[in-house]
Amino acid sequence: MFNLFGKKTDAPKVTRNTIVGDILDMDKTTAPYFLEIGMHCLGCPASRGETLEQACAVHGVNCDELIAKLNAHMAANA
């Protein structure tokens, strides 16, 4: 990622409290990770407002594993 001055910055970090909609806004290419866990209504206002921890709980997914996947993906694409 680059800031307004064109300097490279660190990739954003996803946590349990990161809102799903914010993750998608940071990097739209993360959508397949959500589809993979059964979260198919990514445009729904309710799903975009959930924390990652809430989404994982609803879909029976290990939150720490998904966080690791998302952070690795974002770091690789920064």
PDB file with one MODEL, atoms N, CA, C and O in Angstrom:
MODEL        1
ATOM      1  N   MET A   1       0.835  -1.174   0.000  1.00  0.00           N
ATOM      2  CA  MET A   1       0.000   0.000   0.000  1.00  0.00           C
ATOM      3  C   MET A   1       0.879   1.237   0.000  1.00  0.00           C
ATOM      4  O   MET A   1       2.019   1.208   0.465  1.00  0.00           O
ATOM      5  N   PHE A   2       0.340   2.311  -0.522  1.00  0.00           N
ATOM      6  CA  PHE A   2       1.062   3.568  -0.569  1.00  0.00           C
ATOM      7  C   PHE A   2       0.227   4.651   0.097  1.00  0.00           C
ATOM      8  O   PHE A   2      -1.003   4.628   0.037  1.00  0.00           O
ATOM      9  N   ASN A   3       0.912   5.604   0.736  1.00  0.00           N
ATOM     10  CA  ASN A   3       0.178   6.712   1.332  1.00  0.00           C
ATOM     11  C   ASN A   3       0.004   7.825   0.303  1.00  0.00           C
ATOM     12  O   ASN A   3       0.348   7.647  -0.865  1.00  0.00           O
ATOM     13  N   LEU A   4      -0.520   8.954   0.722  1.00  0.00           N
ATOM     14  CA  LEU A   4      -0.780  10.060  -0.205  1.00  0.00           C
ATOM     15  C   LEU A   4       0.479  10.598  -0.868  1.00  0.00           C
ATOM     16  O   LEU A   4       0.408  11.214  -1.931  1.00  0.00           O
ATOM     17  N   PHE A   5       1.625  10.369  -0.249  1.00  0.00           N
ATOM     18  CA  PHE A   5       2.879  10.886  -0.776  1.00  0.00           C
ATOM     19  C   PHE A   5       3.641   9.859  -1.603  1.00  0.00           C
ATOM     20  O   PHE A   5       4.789  10.087  -1.982  1.00  0.00           O
ATOM     21  N   GLY A   6       3.001   8.731  -1.879  1.00  0.00           N
ATOM     22  CA  GLY A   6       3.604   7.702  -2.706  1.00  0.00           C
ATOM     23  C   GLY A   6       4.595   6.817  -1.975  1.00  0.00           C
ATOM     24  O   GLY A   6       5.291   6.021  -2.605  1.00  0.00           O
ATOM     25  N   LYS A   7       4.674   6.942  -0.646  1.00  0.00           N
ATOM     26  CA  LYS A   7       5.579   6.095   0.126  1.00  0.00           C
ATOM     27  C   LYS A   7       4.873   4.796   0.475  1.00  0.00           C
ATOM     28  O   LYS A   7       3.689   4.777   0.810  1.00  0.00           O
ATOM     29  N   LYS A   8       5.635   3.710   0.386  1.00  0.00           N
ATOM     30  CA  LYS A   8       5.076   2.396   0.706  1.00  0.00           C
ATOM     31  C   LYS A   8       4.782   2.327   2.201  1.00  0.00           C
ATOM     32  O   LYS A   8       5.595   2.747   3.024  1.00  0.00           O
ATOM     33  N   THR A   9       3.619   1.795   2.539  1.00  0.00           N
ATOM     34  CA  THR A   9       3.221   1.628   3.933  1.00  0.00           C
ATOM     35  C   THR A   9       2.964   0.148   4.209  1.00  0.00           C
ATOM     36  O   THR A   9       2.828  -0.651   3.283  1.00  0.00           O
ATOM     37  N   ASP A  10       2.900  -0.200   5.471  1.00  0.00           N
ATOM     38  CA  ASP A  10       2.601  -1.582   5.842  1.00  0.00           C
ATOM     39  C   ASP A  10       1.166  -1.926   5.459  1.00  0.00           C
ATOM     40  O   ASP A  10       0.293  -1.059   5.414  1.00  0.00           O
ATOM     41  N   ALA A  11       0.945  -3.184   5.190  1.00  0.00           N
ATOM     42  CA  ALA A  11      -0.411  -3.655   4.890  1.00  0.00           C
ATOM     43  C   ALA A  11      -1.269  -3.485   6.138  1.00  0.00           C
ATOM     44  O   ALA A  11      -0.764  -3.600   7.255  1.00  0.00           O
ATOM     45  N   PRO A  12      -2.549  -3.215   5.961  1.00  0.00           N
ATOM     46  CA  PRO A  12      -3.430  -3.122   7.137  1.00  0.00           C
ATOM     47  C   PRO A  12      -3.490  -4.463   7.852  1.00  0.00           C
ATOM     48  O   PRO A  12      -3.347  -5.512   7.225  1.00  0.00           O
ATOM     49  N   LYS A  13      -3.697  -4.429   9.145  1.00  0.00           N
ATOM     50  CA  LYS A  13      -3.785  -5.652   9.941  1.00  0.00           C
ATOM     51  C   LYS A  13      -5.233  -5.906  10.333  1.00  0.00           C
ATOM     52  O   LYS A  13      -5.935  -5.008  10.798  1.00  0.00           O
ATOM     53  N   VAL A  14      -5.658  -7.128  10.139  1.00  0.00           N
ATOM     54  CA  VAL A  14      -7.001  -7.555  10.498  1.00  0.00           C
ATOM     55  C   VAL A  14      -6.943  -8.143  11.906  1.00  0.00           C
ATOM     56  O   VAL A  14      -6.015  -8.878  12.242  1.00  0.00           O
ATOM     57  N   THR A  15      -7.949  -7.813  12.731  1.00  0.00           N
ATOM     58  CA  THR A  15      -8.069  -8.370  14.073  1.00  0.00           C
ATOM     59  C   THR A  15      -9.480  -8.933  14.236  1.00  0.00           C
ATOM     60  O   THR A  15     -10.301  -8.838  13.324  1.00  0.00           O
ATOM     61  N   ARG A  16      -9.752  -9.509  15.379  1.00  0.00           N
ATOM     62  CA  ARG A  16     -11.088 -10.032  15.678  1.00  0.00           C
ATOM     63  C   ARG A  16     -12.144  -8.932  15.625  1.00  0.00           C
ATOM     64  O   ARG A  16     -13.304  -9.191  15.303  1.00  0.00           O
ATOM     65  N   ASN A  17     -11.738  -7.709  15.940  1.00  0.00           N
ATOM     66  CA  ASN A  17     -12.680  -6.597  16.019  1.00  0.00           C
ATOM     67  C   ASN A  17     -12.812  -5.807  14.723  1.00  0.00           C
ATOM     68  O   ASN A  17     -13.570  -4.839  14.660  1.00  0.00           O
ATOM     69  N   THR A  18     -12.086  -6.211  13.699  1.00  0.00           N
ATOM     70  CA  THR A  18     -12.189  -5.514  12.418  1.00  0.00           C
ATOM     71  C   THR A  18     -13.547  -5.825  11.791  1.00  0.00           C
ATOM     72  O   THR A  18     -13.988  -6.974  11.775  1.00  0.00           O
ATOM     73  N   ILE A  19     -14.190  -4.801  11.285  1.00  0.00           N
ATOM     74  CA  ILE A  19     -15.506  -4.947  10.661  1.00  0.00           C
ATOM     75  C   ILE A  19     -15.330  -5.574   9.271  1.00  0.00           C
ATOM     76  O   ILE A  19     -14.446  -5.179   8.511  1.00  0.00           O
ATOM     77  N   VAL A  20     -16.166  -6.535   8.958  1.00  0.00           N
ATOM     78  CA  VAL A  20     -16.083  -7.236   7.668  1.00  0.00           C
ATOM     79  C   VAL A  20     -16.112  -6.238   6.514  1.00  0.00           C
ATOM     80  O   VAL A  20     -15.324  -6.357   5.576  1.00  0.00           O
ATOM     81  N   GLY A  21     -17.000  -5.270   6.572  1.00  0.00           N
ATOM     82  CA  GLY A  21     -17.079  -4.261   5.509  1.00  0.00           C
ATOM     83  C   GLY A  21     -15.789  -3.476   5.358  1.00  0.00           C
ATOM     84  O   GLY A  21     -15.412  -3.109   4.245  1.00  0.00           O
ATOM     85  N   ASP A  22     -15.102  -3.212   6.476  1.00  0.00           N
ATOM     86  CA  ASP A  22     -13.827  -2.489   6.415  1.00  0.00           C
ATOM     87  C   ASP A  22     -12.754  -3.339   5.743  1.00  0.00           C
ATOM     88  O   ASP A  22     -11.927  -2.821   4.992  1.00  0.00           O
ATOM     89  N   ILE A  23     -12.768  -4.639   6.013  1.00  0.00           N
ATOM     90  CA  ILE A  23     -11.800  -5.543   5.373  1.00  0.00           C
ATOM     91  C   ILE A  23     -12.012  -5.521   3.862  1.00  0.00           C
ATOM     92  O   ILE A  23     -11.057  -5.416   3.093  1.00  0.00           O
ATOM     93  N   LEU A  24     -13.268  -5.620   3.449  1.00  0.00           N
ATOM     94  CA  LEU A  24     -13.574  -5.605   2.018  1.00  0.00           C
ATOM     95  C   LEU A  24     -13.225  -4.263   1.387  1.00  0.00           C
ATOM     96  O   LEU A  24     -12.790  -4.213   0.236  1.00  0.00           O
ATOM     97  N   ASP A  25     -13.414  -3.173   2.134  1.00  0.00           N
ATOM     98  CA  ASP A  25     -13.050  -1.861   1.614  1.00  0.00           C
ATOM     99  C   ASP A  25     -11.535  -1.706   1.494  1.00  0.00           C
ATOM    100  O   ASP A  25     -11.049  -1.047   0.574  1.00  0.00           O
ATOM    101  N   MET A  26     -10.791  -2.309   2.418  1.00  0.00           N
ATOM    102  CA  MET A  26      -9.328  -2.247   2.370  1.00  0.00           C
ATOM    103  C   MET A  26      -8.789  -3.048   1.190  1.00  0.00           C
ATOM    104  O   MET A  26      -7.831  -2.640   0.534  1.00  0.00           O
ATOM    105  N   ASP A  27      -9.415  -4.189   0.931  1.00  0.00           N
ATOM    106  CA  ASP A  27      -8.920  -5.080  -0.126  1.00  0.00           C
ATOM    107  C   ASP A  27     -10.078  -5.953  -0.626  1.00  0.00           C
ATOM    108  O   ASP A  27     -10.424  -6.959  -0.008  1.00  0.00           O
ATOM    109  N   LYS A  28     -10.652  -5.559  -1.727  1.00  0.00           N
ATOM    110  CA  LYS A  28     -11.808  -6.283  -2.276  1.00  0.00           C
ATOM    111  C   LYS A  28     -11.454  -7.712  -2.680  1.00  0.00           C
ATOM    112  O   LYS A  28     -12.341  -8.557  -2.796  1.00  0.00           O
ATOM    113  N   THR A  29     -10.174  -7.990  -2.894  1.00  0.00           N
ATOM    114  CA  THR A  29      -9.783  -9.341  -3.289  1.00  0.00           C
ATOM    115  C   THR A  29      -9.836 -10.326  -2.123  1.00  0.00           C
ATOM    116  O   THR A  29      -9.511 -11.501  -2.293  1.00  0.00           O
ATOM    117  N   THR A  30     -10.244  -9.856  -0.935  1.00  0.00           N
ATOM    118  CA  THR A  30     -10.433 -10.766   0.199  1.00  0.00           C
ATOM    119  C   THR A  30     -11.804 -11.429   0.166  1.00  0.00           C
ATOM    120  O   THR A  30     -12.054 -12.347   0.948  1.00  0.00           O
ATOM    121  N   ALA A  31     -12.687 -10.996  -0.705  1.00  0.00           N
ATOM    122  CA  ALA A  31     -14.049 -11.541  -0.774  1.00  0.00           C
ATOM    123  C   ALA A  31     -14.081 -13.068  -0.857  1.00  0.00           C
ATOM    124  O   ALA A  31     -14.916 -13.674  -0.185  1.00  0.00           O
ATOM    125  N   PRO A  32     -13.223 -13.723  -1.639  1.00  0.00           N
ATOM    126  CA  PRO A  32     -13.284 -15.193  -1.697  1.00  0.00           C
ATOM    127  C   PRO A  32     -13.093 -15.874  -0.343  1.00  0.00           C
ATOM    128  O   PRO A  32     -13.621 -16.965  -0.127  1.00  0.00           O
ATOM    129  N   TYR A  33     -12.354 -15.256   0.563  1.00  0.00           N
ATOM    130  CA  TYR A  33     -12.165 -15.849   1.886  1.00  0.00           C
ATOM    131  C   TYR A  33     -13.489 -15.892   2.655  1.00  0.00           C
ATOM    132  O   TYR A  33     -13.748 -16.828   3.412  1.00  0.00           O
ATOM    133  N   PHE A  34     -14.310 -14.880   2.452  1.00  0.00           N
ATOM    134  CA  PHE A  34     -15.612 -14.843   3.109  1.00  0.00           C
ATOM    135  C   PHE A  34     -16.592 -15.798   2.429  1.00  0.00           C
ATOM    136  O   PHE A  34     -17.381 -16.469   3.095  1.00  0.00           O
ATOM    137  N   LEU A  35     -16.537 -15.851   1.121  1.00  0.00           N
ATOM    138  CA  LEU A  35     -17.404 -16.781   0.392  1.00  0.00           C
ATOM    139  C   LEU A  35     -17.066 -18.221   0.761  1.00  0.00           C
ATOM    140  O   LEU A  35     -17.950 -19.073   0.857  1.00  0.00           O
ATOM    141  N   GLU A  36     -15.778 -18.482   0.967  1.00  0.00           N
ATOM    142  CA  GLU A  36     -15.296 -19.813   1.330  1.00  0.00           C
ATOM    143  C   GLU A  36     -15.883 -20.295   2.661  1.00  0.00           C
ATOM    144  O   GLU A  36     -16.073 -21.497   2.851  1.00  0.00           O
ATOM    145  N   ILE A  37     -16.173 -19.363   3.587  1.00  0.00           N
ATOM    146  CA  ILE A  37     -16.718 -19.762   4.886  1.00  0.00           C
ATOM    147  C   ILE A  37     -18.245 -19.753   4.897  1.00  0.00           C
ATOM    148  O   ILE A  37     -18.865 -19.975   5.937  1.00  0.00           O
ATOM    149  N   GLY A  38     -18.845 -19.495   3.733  1.00  0.00           N
ATOM    150  CA  GLY A  38     -20.298 -19.512   3.636  1.00  0.00           C
ATOM    151  C   GLY A  38     -20.953 -18.161   3.812  1.00  0.00           C
ATOM    152  O   GLY A  38     -22.175 -18.078   3.930  1.00  0.00           O
ATOM    153  N   MET A  39     -20.167 -17.102   3.834  1.00  0.00           N
ATOM    154  CA  MET A  39     -20.703 -15.754   3.988  1.00  0.00           C
ATOM    155  C   MET A  39     -20.957 -15.193   2.588  1.00  0.00           C
ATOM    156  O   MET A  39     -20.124 -14.484   2.023  1.00  0.00           O
ATOM    157  N   HIS A  40     -22.129 -15.527   2.047  1.00  0.00           N
ATOM    158  CA  HIS A  40     -22.429 -15.203   0.658  1.00  0.00           C
ATOM    159  C   HIS A  40     -23.132 -13.866   0.461  1.00  0.00           C
ATOM    160  O   HIS A  40     -23.289 -13.419  -0.675  1.00  0.00           O
ATOM    161  N   CYS A  41     -23.554 -13.223   1.533  1.00  0.00           N
ATOM    162  CA  CYS A  41     -24.281 -11.958   1.388  1.00  0.00           C
ATOM    163  C   CYS A  41     -23.382 -10.783   1.765  1.00  0.00           C
ATOM    164  O   CYS A  41     -23.716 -10.007   2.660  1.00  0.00           O
ATOM    165  N   LEU A  42     -22.257 -10.652   1.093  1.00  0.00           N
ATOM    166  CA  LEU A  42     -21.272  -9.632   1.449  1.00  0.00           C
ATOM    167  C   LEU A  42     -21.771  -8.210   1.245  1.00  0.00           C
ATOM    168  O   LEU A  42     -21.249  -7.284   1.866  1.00  0.00           O
ATOM    169  N   GLY A  43     -22.752  -8.019   0.404  1.00  0.00           N
ATOM    170  CA  GLY A  43     -23.299  -6.683   0.188  1.00  0.00           C
ATOM    171  C   GLY A  43     -24.384  -6.315   1.179  1.00  0.00           C
ATOM    172  O   GLY A  43     -24.825  -5.166   1.217  1.00  0.00           O
ATOM    173  N   CYS A  44     -24.815  -7.261   1.972  1.00  0.00           N
ATOM    174  CA  CYS A  44     -25.874  -7.036   2.955  1.00  0.00           C
ATOM    175  C   CYS A  44     -25.355  -6.099   4.047  1.00  0.00           C
ATOM    176  O   CYS A  44     -24.261  -6.312   4.570  1.00  0.00           O
ATOM    177  N   PRO A  45     -26.120  -5.072   4.396  1.00  0.00           N
ATOM    178  CA  PRO A  45     -25.664  -4.138   5.426  1.00  0.00           C
ATOM    179  C   PRO A  45     -25.325  -4.821   6.754  1.00  0.00           C
ATOM    180  O   PRO A  45     -24.380  -4.415   7.431  1.00  0.00           O
ATOM    181  N   ALA A  46     -26.072  -5.836   7.125  1.00  0.00           N
ATOM    182  CA  ALA A  46     -25.803  -6.520   8.397  1.00  0.00           C
ATOM    183  C   ALA A  46     -24.457  -7.232   8.362  1.00  0.00           C
ATOM    184  O   ALA A  46     -23.688  -7.136   9.319  1.00  0.00           O
ATOM    185  N   SER A  47     -24.158  -7.936   7.287  1.00  0.00           N
ATOM    186  CA  SER A  47     -22.895  -8.677   7.225  1.00  0.00           C
ATOM    187  C   SER A  47     -21.708  -7.736   7.119  1.00  0.00           C
ATOM    188  O   SER A  47     -20.642  -8.024   7.663  1.00  0.00           O
ATOM    189  N   ARG A  48     -21.873  -6.636   6.438  1.00  0.00           N
ATOM    190  CA  ARG A  48     -20.768  -5.676   6.315  1.00  0.00           C
ATOM    191  C   ARG A  48     -20.500  -4.955   7.629  1.00  0.00           C
ATOM    192  O   ARG A  48     -19.430  -4.374   7.807  1.00  0.00           O
ATOM    193  N   GLY A  49     -21.462  -4.984   8.553  1.00  0.00           N
ATOM    194  CA  GLY A  49     -21.288  -4.312   9.834  1.00  0.00           C
ATOM    195  C   GLY A  49     -20.835  -5.221  10.959  1.00  0.00           C
ATOM    196  O   GLY A  49     -20.604  -4.752  12.074  1.00  0.00           O
ATOM    197  N   GLU A  50     -20.702  -6.520  10.689  1.00  0.00           N
ATOM    198  CA  GLU A  50     -20.263  -7.472  11.705  1.00  0.00           C
ATOM    199  C   GLU A  50     -18.759  -7.385  11.906  1.00  0.00           C
ATOM    200  O   GLU A  50     -18.015  -7.043  10.987  1.00  0.00           O
ATOM    201  N   THR A  51     -18.323  -7.697  13.114  1.00  0.00           N
ATOM    202  CA  THR A  51     -16.889  -7.870  13.320  1.00  0.00           C
ATOM    203  C   THR A  51     -16.501  -9.224  12.732  1.00  0.00           C
ATOM    204  O   THR A  51     -17.351 -10.086  12.508  1.00  0.00           O
ATOM    205  N   LEU A  52     -15.236  -9.392  12.494  1.00  0.00           N
ATOM    206  CA  LEU A  52     -14.766 -10.669  11.969  1.00  0.00           C
ATOM    207  C   LEU A  52     -15.065 -11.789  12.967  1.00  0.00           C
ATOM    208  O   LEU A  52     -15.414 -12.900  12.569  1.00  0.00           O
ATOM    209  N   GLU A  53     -14.929 -11.500  14.245  1.00  0.00           N
ATOM    210  CA  GLU A  53     -15.220 -12.503  15.265  1.00  0.00           C
ATOM    211  C   GLU A  53     -16.690 -12.921  15.223  1.00  0.00           C
ATOM    212  O   GLU A  53     -16.999 -14.107  15.345  1.00  0.00           O
ATOM    213  N   GLN A  54     -17.593 -11.964  15.052  1.00  0.00           N
ATOM    214  CA  GLN A  54     -19.024 -12.282  14.960  1.00  0.00           C
ATOM    215  C   GLN A  54     -19.314 -13.138  13.729  1.00  0.00           C
ATOM    216  O   GLN A  54     -20.055 -14.117  13.808  1.00  0.00           O
ATOM    217  N   ALA A  55     -18.735 -12.769  12.607  1.00  0.00           N
ATOM    218  CA  ALA A  55     -18.950 -13.524  11.370  1.00  0.00           C
ATOM    219  C   ALA A  55     -18.446 -14.953  11.507  1.00  0.00           C
ATOM    220  O   ALA A  55     -19.099 -15.895  11.058  1.00  0.00           O
ATOM    221  N   CYS A  56     -17.288 -15.108  12.124  1.00  0.00           N
ATOM    222  CA  CYS A  56     -16.735 -16.455  12.309  1.00  0.00           C
ATOM    223  C   CYS A  56     -17.617 -17.284  13.239  1.00  0.00           C
ATOM    224  O   CYS A  56     -17.825 -18.473  12.999  1.00  0.00           O
ATOM    225  N   ALA A  57     -18.131 -16.667  14.289  1.00  0.00           N
ATOM    226  CA  ALA A  57     -18.988 -17.386  15.232  1.00  0.00           C
ATOM    227  C   ALA A  57     -20.264 -17.869  14.539  1.00  0.00           C
ATOM    228  O   ALA A  57     -20.692 -19.006  14.735  1.00  0.00           O
ATOM    229  N   VAL A  58     -20.863 -17.001  13.733  1.00  0.00           N
ATOM    230  CA  VAL A  58     -22.097 -17.353  13.030  1.00  0.00           C
ATOM    231  C   VAL A  58     -21.865 -18.498  12.039  1.00  0.00           C
ATOM    232  O   VAL A  58     -22.732 -19.351  11.853  1.00  0.00           O
ATOM    233  N   HIS A  59     -20.696 -18.507  11.410  1.00  0.00           N
ATOM    234  CA  HIS A  59     -20.419 -19.486  10.362  1.00  0.00           C
ATOM    235  C   HIS A  59     -19.568 -20.662  10.843  1.00  0.00           C
ATOM    236  O   HIS A  59     -19.156 -21.499  10.041  1.00  0.00           O
ATOM    237  N   GLY A  60     -19.305 -20.725  12.151  1.00  0.00           N
ATOM    238  CA  GLY A  60     -18.571 -21.859  12.707  1.00  0.00           C
ATOM    239  C   GLY A  60     -17.152 -21.981  12.202  1.00  0.00           C
ATOM    240  O   GLY A  60     -16.675 -23.083  11.931  1.00  0.00           O
ATOM    241  N   VAL A  61     -16.478 -20.857  12.076  1.00  0.00           N
ATOM    242  CA  VAL A  61     -15.124 -20.836  11.521  1.00  0.00           C
ATOM    243  C   VAL A  61     -14.133 -20.412  12.605  1.00  0.00           C
ATOM    244  O   VAL A  61     -14.446 -19.570  13.446  1.00  0.00           O
ATOM    245  N   ASN A  62     -12.943 -20.998  12.579  1.00  0.00           N
ATOM    246  CA  ASN A  62     -11.888 -20.613  13.507  1.00  0.00           C
ATOM    247  C   ASN A  62     -11.411 -19.210  13.136  1.00  0.00           C
ATOM    248  O   ASN A  62     -10.829 -19.003  12.071  1.00  0.00           O
ATOM    249  N   CYS A  63     -11.662 -18.261  14.014  1.00  0.00           N
ATOM    250  CA  CYS A  63     -11.362 -16.859  13.744  1.00  0.00           C
ATOM    251  C   CYS A  63      -9.857 -16.627  13.565  1.00  0.00           C
ATOM    252  O   CYS A  63      -9.449 -15.882  12.674  1.00  0.00           O
ATOM    253  N   ASP A  64      -9.042 -17.252  14.397  1.00  0.00           N
ATOM    254  CA  ASP A  64      -7.591 -17.049  14.312  1.00  0.00           C
ATOM    255  C   ASP A  64      -7.035 -17.531  12.978  1.00  0.00           C
ATOM    256  O   ASP A  64      -6.136 -16.906  12.416  1.00  0.00           O
ATOM    257  N   GLU A  65      -7.566 -18.637  12.469  1.00  0.00           N
ATOM    258  CA  GLU A  65      -7.115 -19.137  11.165  1.00  0.00           C
ATOM    259  C   GLU A  65      -7.496 -18.171  10.046  1.00  0.00           C
ATOM    260  O   GLU A  65      -6.694 -17.914   9.148  1.00  0.00           O
ATOM    261  N   LEU A  66      -8.710 -17.638  10.096  1.00  0.00           N
ATOM    262  CA  LEU A  66      -9.137 -16.697   9.060  1.00  0.00           C
ATOM    263  C   LEU A  66      -8.337 -15.402   9.145  1.00  0.00           C
ATOM    264  O   LEU A  66      -7.969 -14.836   8.115  1.00  0.00           O
ATOM    265  N   ILE A  67      -8.064 -14.929  10.351  1.00  0.00           N
ATOM    266  CA  ILE A  67      -7.245 -13.727  10.520  1.00  0.00           C
ATOM    267  C   ILE A  67      -5.872 -13.939   9.892  1.00  0.00           C
ATOM    268  O   ILE A  67      -5.369 -13.070   9.180  1.00  0.00           O
ATOM    269  N   ALA A  68      -5.272 -15.087  10.154  1.00  0.00           N
ATOM    270  CA  ALA A  68      -3.951 -15.382   9.593  1.00  0.00           C
ATOM    271  C   ALA A  68      -3.995 -15.390   8.062  1.00  0.00           C
ATOM    272  O   ALA A  68      -3.100 -14.850   7.412  1.00  0.00           O
ATOM    273  N   LYS A  69      -5.030 -16.000   7.491  1.00  0.00           N
ATOM    274  CA  LYS A  69      -5.163 -16.041   6.032  1.00  0.00           C
ATOM    275  C   LYS A  69      -5.331 -14.634   5.449  1.00  0.00           C
ATOM    276  O   LYS A  69      -4.688 -14.276   4.463  1.00  0.00           O
ATOM    277  N   LEU A  70      -6.212 -13.843   6.082  1.00  0.00           N
ATOM    278  CA  LEU A  70      -6.452 -12.495   5.580  1.00  0.00           C
ATOM    279  C   LEU A  70      -5.217 -11.616   5.686  1.00  0.00           C
ATOM    280  O   LEU A  70      -4.895 -10.889   4.748  1.00  0.00           O
ATOM    281  N   ASN A  71      -4.519 -11.674   6.821  1.00  0.00           N
ATOM    282  CA  ASN A  71      -3.316 -10.867   6.992  1.00  0.00           C
ATOM    283  C   ASN A  71      -2.211 -11.289   6.035  1.00  0.00           C
ATOM    284  O   ASN A  71      -1.493 -10.438   5.510  1.00  0.00           O
ATOM    285  N   ALA A  72      -2.065 -12.581   5.802  1.00  0.00           N
ATOM    286  CA  ALA A  72      -1.060 -13.061   4.841  1.00  0.00           C
ATOM    287  C   ALA A  72      -1.411 -12.578   3.429  1.00  0.00           C
ATOM    288  O   ALA A  72      -0.537 -12.143   2.679  1.00  0.00           O
ATOM    289  N   HIS A  73      -2.677 -12.658   3.081  1.00  0.00           N
ATOM    290  CA  HIS A  73      -3.129 -12.214   1.768  1.00  0.00           C
ATOM    291  C   HIS A  73      -2.848 -10.711   1.584  1.00  0.00           C
ATOM    292  O   HIS A  73      -2.314 -10.291   0.558  1.00  0.00           O
ATOM    293  N   MET A  74      -3.212  -9.929   2.579  1.00  0.00           N
ATOM    294  CA  MET A  74      -3.015  -8.473   2.472  1.00  0.00           C
ATOM    295  C   MET A  74      -1.543  -8.105   2.434  1.00  0.00           C
ATOM    296  O   MET A  74      -1.153  -7.196   1.701  1.00  0.00           O
ATOM    297  N   ALA A  75      -0.718  -8.797   3.214  1.00  0.00           N
ATOM    298  CA  ALA A  75       0.724  -8.529   3.209  1.00  0.00           C
ATOM    299  C   ALA A  75       1.340  -8.870   1.851  1.00  0.00           C
ATOM    300  O   ALA A  75       2.215  -8.156   1.362  1.00  0.00           O
ATOM    301  N   ALA A  76       0.877  -9.961   1.252  1.00  0.00           N
ATOM    302  CA  ALA A  76       1.407 -10.372  -0.051  1.00  0.00           C
ATOM    303  C   ALA A  76       1.000  -9.407  -1.164  1.00  0.00           C
ATOM    304  O   ALA A  76       1.687  -9.290  -2.178  1.00  0.00           O
ATOM    305  N   ASN A  77      -0.117  -8.723  -0.964  1.00  0.00           N
ATOM    306  CA  ASN A  77      -0.622  -7.807  -2.002  1.00  0.00           C
ATOM    307  C   ASN A  77      -0.351  -6.341  -1.696  1.00  0.00           C
ATOM    308  O   ASN A  77      -0.828  -5.459  -2.410  1.00  0.00           O
ATOM    309  N   ALA A  78       0.414  -6.076  -0.639  1.00  0.00           N
ATOM    310  CA  ALA A  78       0.697  -4.675  -0.262  1.00  0.00           C
ATOM    311  C   ALA A  78       1.722  -4.057  -1.177  1.00  0.00           C
ATOM    312  O   ALA A  78       2.078  -2.891  -1.008  1.00  0.00           O
TER     313      ALA A  78
ENDMDL
END
